[in-house]
Amino acid sequence: MLPSVAIVILNYNGINFLKQFLPSVIASTYTNSFIVVADNASVDDSVQWLKDNYPNIQLLLNTTNSGFAGGYNWALKNIQADYYVLLNSDVEVEPNWIEPIITLMESDTTLAACQPKILSYNNPELFEYAGACGGFIDCLGYPFSRGRVFDFCEIDNAQYNSIQKIFWATGAAMFVKSKVYHELGGFDEYFFAHMEEIDLCWRMQLAGYSIAVQPASIVYHVGGGTLPKSYRKTFLNFRNNWIMLCKNLTTTEKLYKLPLRFLLDIATACKALLSGDTNMFKAIFAAHFAALQWKFSISYKKLHPSKSLQKLNGVYLGIIAWQYFIKKKKKFSEFME
């Protein structure tokens, strides 16, 4: 019998995305799957629309908006399946998108999470920002992807069509073994949104599991649909990245990597200020203060990672900012393959 797969869509005021993309998810050909919409206290007509139009789809109703991390943790406690697929509401899927990934994950018992190839819904010839063809990270904790480095997204010419072990799988379309998800406590709810999937995948690797990308599975992501570019988004990205580093780097690594990372962040903030982006400047500094506040919390003192970053899959041992901004190498293949 095929493993059971729960496709879980976390919704927050996403009625237009549900109307547009839910039909493609319903058309999935994998026979042992079911769809759950977990509503994060939407104030639009999402819930009523779902009840009226798709009464057979399981609907979970959260009483508060607890973000991506808290919303999924709450929802997945109430869902039983062999695999969860965490799917953004702004994603269109191909009919056979599930089969290649489940086949791969069933064939490799070390795999805890996997992602499909993510292409841009608005420009399907391009990789999409959120995950592209597999997430990687550099030695200082800057994430990037096969097909996307900083804001540059490559054209998909099948150059990354190989299955590969990666560092992190995108939260836009993340397949995860339910047993491992619960074993590791799911997402860190303090993150609220942004970086929580990278943090979880890092913890999966520290626990001995691996992450992969299966490009035979393809989905199309609008991107930025839930939390568009803003002060809040910049704040969460920088704060959560710092918290993730403090949680998962070894003590030795922190001694030299965090000071270097701090200098690069200051440079980024100053560049933003000089270009007139005062919101980004303020957000970066606010994120550092918030991360410092977290650092002295009780939760921080309980963490004792024992495996260095360089020993994990999907790690670039250099500094991605140097390759991108100084050496002008924008394509993943120019320095990783």
Buried (B, 14 or more C-beta within 10 A) or exposed (E): EBBBBBBBBBBBBBBBBBEBBBEBBEEBEBEBBBBBBBBBBBEBEBBEBBEEEBEEBBBBEBEEBBBBBBBBBBBBEEBEBBBBBBBBBBBBBBEEBBBBBBEBBEEEEEBBBBBBBBBBBEEEEBBBBBBBBBBBBBBBBBBBBBBBBBEBBBEBEEBBEEBBBBBBBBBBBBBBBBEBBBEBEBBBBBBBBBBBBBBBBBBBBBEEBBBBBBBBBBBBBBBEBBBEEEEBBBBBBBBBBBBBBBBBBBEEBBEEBBEEBEEBBEEBBEEBBEEEBEBBBBBBBBBBEBBEEBBEEEEEEEEEBEBEBEEBBBBBEBBBBBBBBEEEBBBBEEBBE
